[in-house]
Amino acid sequence: MRKRITMLLIVTLLFSIFPFVIPKAEAAIVNVLSQDFETTTIGQAPAGWTATTGANLVSVAQDTAGNGYLTTTETNNSVANTATYAFAAPITTDFSVDMQVMTKQTSSSYEGYFLLLKDSAGDKVLELLFNGSTIARRYGSNLKSTVLSGIVANDWYNIHVDVNMTTKQYSVSIDGLPMSSATNVALYKQASEVTDYSFASYRFQSGTMQLDNITVSKFVADPTNQAPTASGVTVNGTTLSGQVLTGSYTYADTESNAQGTSTFKWYRGTNADGTGKSAISGATSLSYTAVAADVNRYLFFEVTPVATAGTLTGTPVLSPSVYIRYPGNVLAFDVTGRTTDALNQLNLVYSQSGVTLSSGSVTGIGGNFTYYSGAQDFKSFGIDVTYNKWTMNFTPLDDLSVYEATYDSQTGTLVDGNKVTLVRKLHPELMSDVQYVKATYVAASPITAGTKFLRVKMPTAAFNSGTASDFKVDQVAFEGSLSTLARIDGYVEDTMVDFSKYVSGGDTSNLQVVPLTTSTLIRTFNTTSYVKRTNPAVATTAMTFAAPTGKDFKSAYLEGYYYANLPSTPAFELWTSMNGTDFTLYNLSGIYKHPAFGSSANNSIPDTLHANYLPNGVKYVRVRLAGNIANGFPNMTKLAFGYGAEIPVVPADYDITIKKTASEITLDGVVSTDASGNPSGEWAGSELIRIQGLTDNNGDQHGADIYLKYDDKKLYLGAKIKDPTPMNNTRTGTGIWNGDALELFLGDEDMDFTQHPEAVGTMLPSDRQLVLGSGIENGYQWYMNTQGANSKPLVFMELLRDADGRGYTMEAAIPLYALGITNPWEGKALLLNAALSDGSYASRGQWGWTTNGESAKRARGQFGTVTFEQASAPTAEMSLSASYNNSTNLLAVTGQTTQVNTRLMTLLVKNAAGATVYFEQTQSNASGNFTFSHNLSALEAFPGTYTVKVGGDGVRIPRVTTVVIN
């Protein structure tokens, strides 16, 4: 191709291709990527590359001479244009990169990453980029260093990079000339491997760049022939008994030795991770036909690659497991272990008999239908129904039932097992009139472990005066064994026949049990009486229940009826307690269910309360009936409290140490944790700041785990946030508080509240509020409020949505100076509160570390304490000395910066009274040295100690010294 390749470049490449310790004679050079883009269709990405398309197209183009090259044009949108090539195997030895690159513009705002290498964790290892009119390298999260300045648009540059994987360093040559600013410099990450190369523009940029003639060559120190490898090992086919499964893999050999007779094995096991698996006798072919013994088991395919020459046999590689299911429809659970059948079709039902699907509901007296859970086991379920209360006899035969079932592989039929105990919960908020009742049946006891079939049986008796359509199943929801929601072990159910279920000692004198004698008063299953108050003007709290020993209450259901007129406010309440003495009103948004059709129906009308997910540690629940409700309503017909395993409640720690990080934390939207949930990687050792939040009535969590670290210049924040509607914030500027956001409230004044005791319920003027928005539609947004004034310090952020769509991670780097923090390594302490705002939840959620609610989050008297870990002071950024000659009246100030040079330096001199008497600026030289000299003879009449302060561009903390003028 016609590109700018000079003889000097060729010579330089020959002599610099392997500038490390290994002698050439002992090194083999293997190309892992070689692409000149000549054979790729115009407008497409090369084979083996993954590239963005549409408005973010990365594709091959041709110049007027017909030469092909890879190009991309960023159009100032939120997606980076990217083309990535994954190496066939990770590079772990020394290697080199050669390429030709061009930028079409040199505007200061443009960034294009023509060389981006990553490891298997997806972390950056090395990055070179066009940065305005320079070629630069990245050496920190938001830090770049110039490699070559004054580059020209529309000109090709020949780039050569040598990477030493032993010393974790690299060197760059451009157009045959070594770059002194990029010789033996440290890799961005001290990685042990490199797995892929990317050519990428930066989002929200505008510009074009091009790539051609790229070669990546690795150096193999040991010339011994390498064994063949197998990768991408998988099993393909329909995972049913009697179906043919085929193993697939990709064969590779470093020396390109052809594949010989590779060997295969098939395994069977009961665990998806392969533990305890055993080889299947005779299954040694590429294909295998699943048999009856494989049903409800996992199968694995293993290949041992064999070459025809060189080192013949490679390492056996095992595929991920495949689950052999029973024949028939199978439920597909989501990543949270949940799934729902809306019954628009019967395509999720494993088998059915005697039922009909009509208008999204199943009907059929005496019919049944069965579900199969596949690889997971059933953990729980909820069955939504509609029934006509006027046509039901409300006998057990009229009711729905559910059975655990097993599959008989000999007959191919299902056999009923245990009958599941059910609790029925009414949903008056879904009813449009008094005739058609909406309800949900849930399991009242644990489903037997290993259950994979559940059979739903419709009512079996003829109704009083109706038809099959008078009892309909509208929807079925399931939880599988992988669900993390709390397991219900049983229910404390009170059907209102007496007071025996109450905790002893309660005053029941204002309660009475009333037999249900009028059938039209209340028509529902299993109700023969109800409880009401004797004196309706007096509230009662006698209805208190205790969880079984070793259990916590997990859910609560309250049911009461009215006749004709409904109250305008809830007439019963749920209170919870951990100790049976201190009770808290549980008033989660949306738990009280009120009929949607009004209050004028001349009939019995239910109200219910559904608390589906109580907080951890609830041992007691209390039902309070409010006073002054007409006719003593409600008539309480059922109370049901689900209980499960006891979860110890660990007292929150409100005294946290902020650990010092050994190196700058990379902001990539990832806060890693280990198997125990403790922070790992860059965040290892961080102490937890937990915003407990809550679990809403849908089972979704709202809360945050926050970790803090610091270095000499920045406070780092990493937050793993749970939110079922994540990153919902389209506001900008100081309006971001009214959406998904994380707030920090902090201050270091009057930490014992002795100087300003009147301010314990608010914030002092010196306290700071930092608001970090969680939206990305308008770019990252944040602001700080101090003494009522808003500002926007230089904060760096990264947000990443969770894979399950029910949360996100926020990382931020906040300059310490913006928080008013100096010398944190001396063990500085602060008052701190963190608050989470959920823009899609009622009243924006507003949960905090130490408080909850909008008004309380600013109450500094309730803040926690954070203390910066003591550490060695960083190397001084600047030396400073000042002297005053009383004879000549000359003030001489000298110093040297250690981390920057040729920067503008500023001198400020104040007298003993604090008044500024002199101000000057100068530029430091290439060594960072600077000098100020000034005659202060006019100040002879004002003797005293003068303060000399010097700061400068790139100097984080100014230095201060004093001189004495006599």
N, C-alpha and C positions, 0 to 999 in steps of 0.2 A: 504494500500500500504506500501511497505517496504521503509520508509523514516526515517530520523533522528529526531524523536520526543521524547524528554526526559521528565521524570517526572517533572523536574524543569520547563520546558516550560509549561506543562499542568497546574501546580499550578499557574504559573505566569499569564497565560491567564485567569484563573478563577478569580484571584484577580485584574487584570488590565483591564478586558474587558470593564468596564464603570467607569473610574476614575474621573467622573465629579460630579456636584452638585446634580443631580437627584437621589433620593434613588432607589435602585433596585426594591423595592416592587411597585413603581409607574411607572416603565418603562417596556414597552414591546419591546422585541427584534425581529426584522423582518429581515430575510435574503433576500437581494435583488440580490445577486449573490452567487451561490454555485456550484463549478465545480471541479471534480476530474479527468476529461478527460478519464474516463475508458470506456465510451460507444460510443465514437466518432471514426469513421472509420479512420484508420491510413492514414496520408497524407491529411486529411481534417481539416477544422476548425470546432469547435463545433457549434451546432445549436444556432442561436441567436447572433453569433459573426460575425463581418465583418473583413476579413483579406486580405492582399495582397497575390498575387499568382506569379507563374512563377519564375523569378530569385529572387523575393522578398518574397518567400513563408514563411508563418507562419502556421504551422499545427501541428497535434498531432502525436507523435511517441511513441514507446515502448522500455523499457530497456530489458535486457536479461531475467528478471523475469516476463515480461509481464505487467509491470506497465506503464500506459499511462501518458503522460505529453505533454505540449505545448512547441514547440521549434522553433527557427528561427536561420538562419545563414546569416549574412550580408556579401555580396560579393563585397564590395568596389565600389558600384555604387551610382547614384545620387538620388535613391529613398529609403526612410526609410521603413524597414520591419515592418508592424504594424498589430496587431489584436485588435479590439475594441469591447467592449460590452456596449451597451446603456441601462441604467437602465430603467425599465418600467415607473418610475416616478422620477423626480428630488429628490435628497436627500437634505433635508433642516434641518434635525435634526442631533444631534451628531451620529457618526457612527464609526465602527472599520473595519480594513482590516487584514485578516490573509492569509498568502501565504507561499509557499516554492519556493525558487529560486536558480538557479545554473548558474555559468559562466564557460565556458570551457577554458578560458584563462585569464591571469592577466597582459597582456602587457599594458604599460602606454598609448597607443594610442586608446584603446578600450573603448567605451561607450555603455551601453545598459540600456534602461529605463524599468525596470520591474514593476514599479508602477507609472502610469501617470494618474491623475484625472483631468478632465476638467469641465467647466460649460457650460451653454447653448450658450454662446457667442463663444465657442471654445477656451477659454483662459485657460492656465494651472493654476490649483489650488494647486496641490501637486505633487512633482516628486521625486522619489527615483531611483537610478541608480547604475549599476556597472561602476566604473570609474577606470580602470586599476586594481590595487591591493586593491582597497577600495570599500566600499559601501558608497555612498555620497547622499546628498540632494541638490537640486537646490534652491537658494534663490534670484537669479537675472538673468537677461537675459543671461549673460555669466559667472555667478558666482556659484560655487559649494563649499560645505563644507563637510568635511569627517565625516561620522557617525561611520564607523568601518574600520580600516586599517588592512593590513596583511591578507586579505582573501585568501583562497586556491581554486585553480581551481578544478572543478569536484567534489565539495562538496556541499550538500544542506544546505541552510541557511533558518531558520524559521523566518519570518518577521511578526511582529505584530505592527499595527499602530492604535492609538486612535486619533480621530479628534473631536475637540470641535467646533461646528459651531457657538456657541455664542461668544466665545473669539477669534475665528479664529486662533486657535493654534492646534498643533498636537505633539504627542510623539511617539517615535519609540523604540521597544524592538527587539533584535536579539538573537535568541536561548535562550529566557527567561530572558535575561539581559537588563534592561533599558539602553539606550544610553544617557549618560550625555550631549553629543553634539547635541542631537536631542530630548530634553525634553521641552515641552511647547514652541516650536518655532513657529514663525508666518507662516501662510500659504503663499505660493508664491503669491497668489492673495486673497484679502479679499472678497471672493465670498459668496453669500447668498445661493448657491445651487451647487450641483455636479450632472452632468448628465451622465457621462460615464467614463469607465476605459479603458486604453490602455496599451498593452505590446508591446514595440517598440524598435528596434535597431536604431542607428544613421547612417545616410547616410555617404558614403565614409569611412566606417569602415570595418574591417574584423574580424569576430568572431561569436561565438555561445553562446546563453543563453537559459535557460529552466525555465518553470513555472509549478507548480502543487499545488493542494489542495488550491484553492483560495476561500475565503468566505468574502463577504462584508455584514455587518450587521448594520442596522440602529436602533436607539433607539427612541421609541415613548413614550414621557413623559406621555401623556394622554391615559390611557388604554381603553377609550371609543371606541366602535366599529366604524370603519371608513366607510364612505359612499362608494358605488361602483363608479368606474370611467369608462369613455369611451375615447378612444384615437384613433388616426389614422382614423378619420371620413372622408369618401370620398364618391363620387358618381361614380358608374361604369355603362357603357353602351354607346350605340350610341346616341349622343346628337341631335336627330332629332324628329320632331313631329311624333307621332305614335309608337315610340320606347320605350321599357321598360328600365327604369333606376332603379338601385338597390343601396341602401345605404349599406355601409360596415363600420365596426368599430371593435375595440378590447376592449372587456370587461375585467375589472380587479377589484379585491377586496382584500384589505390588509389582511383580515382575511380568504381569500379563500372561502367566501360565494358564492354559485352558483348563476348564473344569473336567475332571475325570468322573469316576463313579462315586458321587457323594452318597452318604448313607443316611437313612431316616429311621426315626422311632416315633411311636405314638404312646402317650401316657394317659392314664385315667386317675382322677383324684376327687376328693370331697371338698377341697379348699381351692379358692380361686388363685391364691398365691403359689400353688404347687407343692406346698408342704404335705408330705405323706403320700405323694403320687406314686404310682407303680406302672411299670411298662406293660403294655397290652401284648400278650403273646401273639406272635406272628404278624403284628402290625408294623411292617418295616418298609412300606412303599410310600411314594409321594401322596397317594390317596388312601382314604380309609372310610369304610361304611359304618356309621354309628349303629349300634345294636341296642337291645332292650336294657342290657346291663349298664349302658352309658347314660340312661335317662336319670335326670336329677343328679348328674355328676359333671365334672369339668374335664375337658380333654385338652391335651397339649401336643404340639408337633415339634419335634427336634430334628435339626439337620447338622450333620458333621461334614463340612466342605472338604472335598478331596480334589487335588490338582493332578494333572498328567505329568508334570515335571517339577523339578526343584524340591522344595519342602512339600510333601504330598498332603499331609493331613492337618486340618485346622482344628480349632476349638469348637466343640458342640455348642449350638445356640438353641435355646428353647423359646417357643412362641408364647405370647400371652394366652391365657385360658379362654376357651369357649364353653358355654353352658349348654348341655343337651337337654332340651325341654320336652315336656309331654306334647303330643300332637294336639293342635287346637289353638285358639286365640290366646294371647298372653298379654298381660298388662305391661306397659312401659312406664316405669317410675322415673321421675326427674332426678336431678342431682341431689335434691334434699330428701329423697326417699318417699315422695308423695306423688299421687296420680288421682285423676278424677274421670269418671265415665258419665258424660252428660246425657247418655242414652239417646243421642240423635240417631244412632244405628245400634245394631247388636254386634258390631265388629270387635268389641273388646270382651264380649261374653264368651267364655270357653265352651259352655254347652247350655241348652235351655230346653224346657219341656212345658207345654201347656200355657205359655204366656204369649202375649201380643204386644208389639211395639206400635204406639200410636201417638203422634204429636209430641214426641220426646218423652214419653212415659211408658212404663211396662205395667200391664194389667193381666189378670188371669186367676180366677178362683182355683186354688189348689195347684197352681203351676209353680215352677221354680226355675232359677237360672244360676249359673255357677261362674266364678272367676278363678283364674289361675295366675299366680304371682311370678312365675318364672324363676330366675336366679335368686331373687329375694324371697324372704318369708313374709307372711302377713303379720303385722304388728297391731293394727287397729283399723277401724273403719267408721264411716258415718253414712247412713242411708236416709235420704230425704224422701218423704212421702206426702201425699195429699189424700185425705179421706172425707167422706160425707158423713158428718156426725149424726144426721137424722136417719140414715139407713143402717147404721151399725148396731149390732146387739151388744158389742163390747164384752164378749166372752173371750176366753183364751183362744178359741178356734178362729175368732175374727182377727187375731193379731198376727203380725209378721214374726218370722223366726229365721235364725241363721245357724247353720251347722258347719263345723269343720269337717272336711271330707278328705279322703285319701284315694289315690289312683290304684286300681287293681290292674297290674300290667298283664296278667293272664287273660282277663276278660275284656280289658280295655274300657272298664266302667268305673264310675265313682261310687264310693261307699261312704255313707254318713257316719261321722264320729261324734265328738262332743257337741252338745247344743250350747251355743254361746248365750250367756246371760246378757240381756239388753236393758238399756235405760232409754226411755222415750222422752224427748225434749220438744216442747211446742215452740213454734215460731209465729207469734201473733203479728209481728211486723210484716210478714209476707202474706197475710190473709187479706182478702178483699171483701169478705163478708163473714158472718158467723157460721155459715153452713159448711164451708169447705175448710177443714183444718190442715195447717201445715205443721209437720213435725219431722224430727230427725231421730233415728235409732242409732245408738252407739253401743259398743261393747262395754259391759259393766265389769268384766273380769278379763285377765290376760288371755290372749289367744295362745294356744299351745305352741311352744317353740317348734319350728320346722314345718308349720302349716303352710301349704302352698295352694290349697283349694278351699274356697268358702262358697257354700251353697245358700242362696237366699230363697226362702219358701214363702209364697204368698198366703194370705188367709185361706183356710180350708173349709169354712162353713158358709152356707148360704146366708146372705145378709137378710136383714129384717124386711126390707122392701126394695132393695136396690139391685144393681148389676155389678159385674166385675169392674166396671169403670169407676165405681165408688171407692175403690182403694187402689191408688196408683203409686208406683215407685218412680220418682222424678230424676234422681241423680244418686250416684254412689261414689264416695271418696275413700281412698285407702292410704294408709301409711305402711311402708315396707320396713324390713328389718334394718335398713340403712338410715332410716329417719332418726334425727337427733332429738325430736320432741319427746317430752317426758312420758314415760310409760305409765299407764293407769293399771294399778294392781287390783283395784276393786272400788266399790262405792259404799259410802254410808248413805242409805236411802231411807227417807221418812215419808210414808204414805199417809200420815196424819190420822192414825187410828188411836193414838195415845201420846203421852209425853215421855215414853221410856227411852227414846234415843237422845234426849237432852242431857247435858252435863248436870250432875246432881247439884242441888243447892240453889237452883234458879227459882225465881218467884213466878209461878204459873197461875197465880190467882186471877189474873186478868185474861186468861185463855180458856177456851172451851172447845171440846170436840163435838161436832155436830154431825149426826148421821145423814147420809145423802138419801133422802126419802122421795124427793121430787126428781123424776128422771130428766125432766127438761131443764132443771136448774143447772146442772153440770153434766155434760155427756163426754166421758173420756174413759180410757182403759184403767183398770185396777184402782178405781177411786170409789170407796164406799163411805167416806166421811171427809170432813175438812175441819181445819182449825181456824177459829176467829177470836176476836177480842170480846170480852164481856162488856167493857166500857170503851167505846170507840174513840173517846176523847183522850185516852191515855195511851202513850206509846209503850211498847214492851220490848225487853231485850232478853227474855228468858230462853229463847230458842237458840241455845249455844251447843255446839257439837265439837267433840274431840277426835282427832285422827287416831287410828289404831297405833299401838306402841311400835316405835321404830319407823313410822310412816309420816309423810307430810301430805297435807291436802294439796291437790294439783288443780282442781277445777271445782266449780260450784254452779248449781242450777236451782233457781227458785221459781215456783209456779203458784200464782194466785188468781182467783176469779172475781169478777164484779158482775153486777146485774144492771143492765141498761146503761147507766152513766159511768164513764171512766173518770178517775181523778185527773186533774191537770198536771200534777207532779207525781213522781214515783212514790208509792205508798209503802214499799219495803226496800230495805237496804242490806248490803252485805258488808260485814266488818271482819277483819282478819287479825290474828294475833300469833306471836311466836311463843308466848308464855301463859296464855289464858287470863292475863290481867290487863295488859296494855293492848287495846284494840284500835285498829286504824280503819277508817272508812275506805272501802275499795270502790272507787268511782271512775274506773277506766272508761274512756270515751266509748260509747256505743254498746255497752253491755246490757242496758235496760231496754227490753223489747216491748213496744206499745203497738196496739192494732193500728193498721193504716187506714181503716175505714171509718174512724170517728167514734163517737161515744153515745150515739142515740139509738143503737139497736136494742130492741126490746127482748133481750136474751142474755145468757151468760157469756161473758167475754173474758179471755185470759190476758194477763200481763205476765211476762217472764223476765228473769235476769240470767244471762249466760256469761259466766266468767270462765273462759276456757283454759286460761293459763295463769294460775295464781303465782305470786312471787315465791322464791325458794324459802323454806323454813316455816311455812304456815302450819301450825299445830292445832289451832282452834279457829272455828268460824262461827259467826253469830248473825242471826237474821233479826233485824229490827223492824217492827211495824210502826209506822208513823202515826201520830195521833190526829184527831179531828178529820177523819175520813168518813164520809156519810155512810150510815147503816153498818158501820163496823167493817166495811170491806177493807182489804181483800179477804176472801175466803181461801186460805192456803191449802192447796191440794197435793203438792209434792215438793220435797226438798231432796236434792241428790248431790253429794259431795265426793268427787273422785279423789282417790289417794294413791300414792306411789312411794317409791324408795325415798328415804330420808336423805336430804342433801344438807350437810353441815354448812351453816352460814358463817363464813370467816369475816371477822370484823375488818372493815376497810382500814387501810393504812394511809393516814393523812400526813405522814412525815417521810418524805421521799428524798433520796440522794440522787443527784444528776451526775452520772459517771462521765469522765472525760474520755473522748474517743482518741484512739492512737493515730487516726488519719481522717481525712475529710470523708464524710458519708456521701455516697452516690445517691442522688435523688432519682429513683426509677419507679416509684410507686409500689415498691415491694418491701414489706417488713416481714422477714422470715421468722418462723417459730419452729421449735423442735417438737418431738413427739409428745412431750409433756406440756406443750403450749407456751414454753418460755421463749423469749426472743433469742434469735441466733444470728450468726453472721455479723454484719456491721452493728446490729442492735444488741448483741449479746451483752448480758450484764445489766441492761437497763431495768430499772424498777418500774412496776406497773402503776399507772394512774388509771383507774377503771371508772368509767361513767356507766353505772349499772343499767340505767334506762329501764326498759320493761320488755316483756313479751306480749304483743297485742293479741286480740281475740282471734286472729287468723293464725297464730303460732309464729309470727315473724318477730324477730328481735329488733330492738332499737337500743343502741348503746355504742360504746367505744372503749377500746383498750389503747391507751396512749403511752408512748415511751419517749423519754427525753435524753439527749446527750449533748455535750458541748465540746468545742475546741477553742483555740485562742481567740477566734473571731466570731463564731456563730453558735447559736443555740439550735440544735436539730430536733425536730418533732416528727415522730412516726406514729400514725394513728390507724388502727384497724377498726373500721366503723361498720356496724350492722344497721342496715336501712333497706327495707323492701322496695323502696322507690329511690334508688341511690342517685346522688349528684344532681338533684333537682333544684337548680338555682339559675335562673336566666337574668337575674338582676346584676347591676354593675355599680361600681363606686361604693358609696356609703349606704346603698340600699341592699347590700348582700346579706345583711342580718335577717332579712325577711325571706329566707329560703334555707336550703341545706348549707350549714356552715359550722365551723368549730371556732370557739372563742376562748381566749386566754385573758384572765384578769390577774394582774400581778403588781406588787409594790414592795418596797423595802423600808419604808418609813413607819415608825411607831409600831413595830411588830408585836409588842406586848400590850398595845392598846392603852398605855398609861397616859400618853400625852394628849390623845384625842379619843377619850372613851365615848364621846357622843357620836363618833363616826363608825362604830362597829357594825351598823346596819347599812352602811353605804360605802363609798370609796373616797379616799383622800384625793386632793387635786394632783398629787404627785403620782398616784397610781395610774397604771396603763391598761387599756383594753385593746387587744389585738383580735381582729375578726378575719378569719381565713375562709373565703367562699369555696364551696364545693362544686360549682358549676364550671363547665368548660366551653359552653356555647359562645361566650364573649371573651375567651381567654381567661387566664387565672386572675382572680380578683381578691384583693385584701385591702384593709386600711387599719390605721391605729387611731385611737382617741385618747388624748391626754388633756386634762383640764378643759374638756369641752371642745377642744380643737382637733380636727381630723388631719391626718397626714398619711403618706404612703411611703414608708421606708422600703429599702431594696430587699424584698423577700423573694426567695426562690421556692417554687412549689412544683409538685408532681402529684397527679391523681390517677388512680387506676381502678376501674370497676372490677368487682369480684366476678369470677367465672360463672357463679350461680345467679348473678343479677340481684342479689339480696344484700349488697354491701359494697364498700370500696375502701381503698387505702389512700391516705393522704400523707405525703412527706413534705417537710418545709425546712428551709435553712433561714434563720432569722438573725440578722446582725445584732450582736450583743449591745452595740452602742445605741441602737434604736430602742432597746429595752432599758436603757440607763444603767447597764451592767458593766462595771470595770473590774478587772482583776478577779474573775470568778474563781481562779485556781487557788485563791487564798481562803476558800471555804465560805464564800458569800452565801447568805440565806435570803429567801424571798417568801412572801405570802403569795399563794397561787390558788386560783380556781380555774377549772376547765369546764366549758359548757357546750353541749351538742344541741344544735338546732336542726330539727327535721321538718323541712318546709311542707311536706305532704301530710303530716300528722296534725291532729287537733291541737290548736294553739302552738303550733310549731314544736311540740314536744318539750323543749327546754329542760333537758336533764343535765345535771352537773356532777362533778366529782364529789363535792362536799354539800351541795344544795340542789334543789329542784325548783323549777319555776322561774319566770321572767324576773320577778322582783327580788328573789333571794340570791340570784347568782352574783350580784354586786355587793353582798354583805360581807365585807372584809373580815368581820369578826368570826365568820364561819369558814374562812379560807383554810386550806391546808398549808403546810410548810415544805418548801423544797430547798435543799442545800447542795451547792456545787461541791463535788468531790475535790478535796485538796490535791494539788499536783504541783510539779515544778513550774516555775514561771517560764514563759517562752523566751526564746532569745530576743533581746531588745531589738526593736526595729530601727532604733536610731540612738546614736551617742550624742551628748550635748554638753557643752561647757560655755560658761559666760564669765567675763571679767570686766572690771571697770577701773580705768586708770585715772586716779584723782588729779594727777598732774596735767594730763592732756584732755581730760573729760571725755575720753573715748570709751564707748561700750563695744566690746568685741565678743561676738557670738560665733562659735564654730561647732561643727558636728558632721556626722556621716550616717546616711541611711544604709541599712544592711540588706534590704530586700528589693529595693527599687533604686533607679538612678535616673539622671536627667529629668527630674521632676520639679515642679514649682513648689518652693518652700515658703512658709509664711511665718514671720516673727511678730509677736505681740508682747509689748512691755507695759506693765501696770505698776503704779506707785504703791506705797504702803497703804493708801486709802482705798485701793482697788480701782482707781481711775486709769483708763488707757492713756498712756503718754506717748507711745510710739508704735507704729505699724509699718512693716516693710515686707517685700517679697523678692525672692531671688530664685535662680534655678541651680539645682545641684549638678555636679559634673558626672562624667561617665563612671566614676568610682563612688558616686553618692555623696561626695564631700560638698559642703556649703559653708559660706562665710557671710556674716553681717557685721558692719562697722558703722557706728554713728556717734557724732559728737553730741553729748547731752549737757553742754555747759549751761544751757538755759535752766537746768534743773538743780543747780548748785544750791539754791535757796530752799530746796525741799529734800533734805537728807532722809535716809531711811532704807529699809530693805525693799528692793524692787523685784517683782516676779517677771521672769523671762520664759515665755512659752513659744515652742516651735512645733508646727505641724506641717503637713504637706500632702500632695497628691499621692495616694497609695500608702500613706502612713495611717494605720488604724487608730493608734493612741498617741496624741501629741506628748512631747516631753516637756517637763517644767524644771527650771532651776531658779536660783535667786542670786542677786548681786547687792552689795551694800554701797550706797553712795553717801559719803560723809559731807 
